């Protein structure tokens, strides 16, 4: 876009122009770009989980007593919302 609008500028001058344009945007618009980039970063940082849960041998199962299972995504509602959006 900047190459078409400013063909005679050097790459450094184009980046300076991009910075000027960015600073001239209203904060509400900039925040939407920042939020999108953050959501994208979070989604790409999540490691895929295995759908197969390994079973313990029967003799070890008897000794376990109470077993607590934690979902590491439960503490971060932002990740949960993003995962739901990405599955749609």
Steps between C-alpha positions, in 0.01 A plus 500: 500500500771748594707395198212595269422825682862609544707332225789746524568443874780278627407206727611698807287798395203268439533360853514854638185581301333182632582616854348841431185339362477264800535787748227694318243219544245530783579291808182295459614380157856434618366301796302273268819420304693441822227272636490302175879455506488389865221248430696366203812464718306315772341259252835421342667448838257224604649157448262243352395244757475130451147362493616161630537475877738222604355245743683384810532126563224361727731434796605866511142627461396337829755700701412844365209599724382847405620618161476867404519602137577861412450672170781753465277716280238542774698774673519716188155594371652686204653177369170318551309762300755492221497122484121502471520757219767304313296177509198666338 
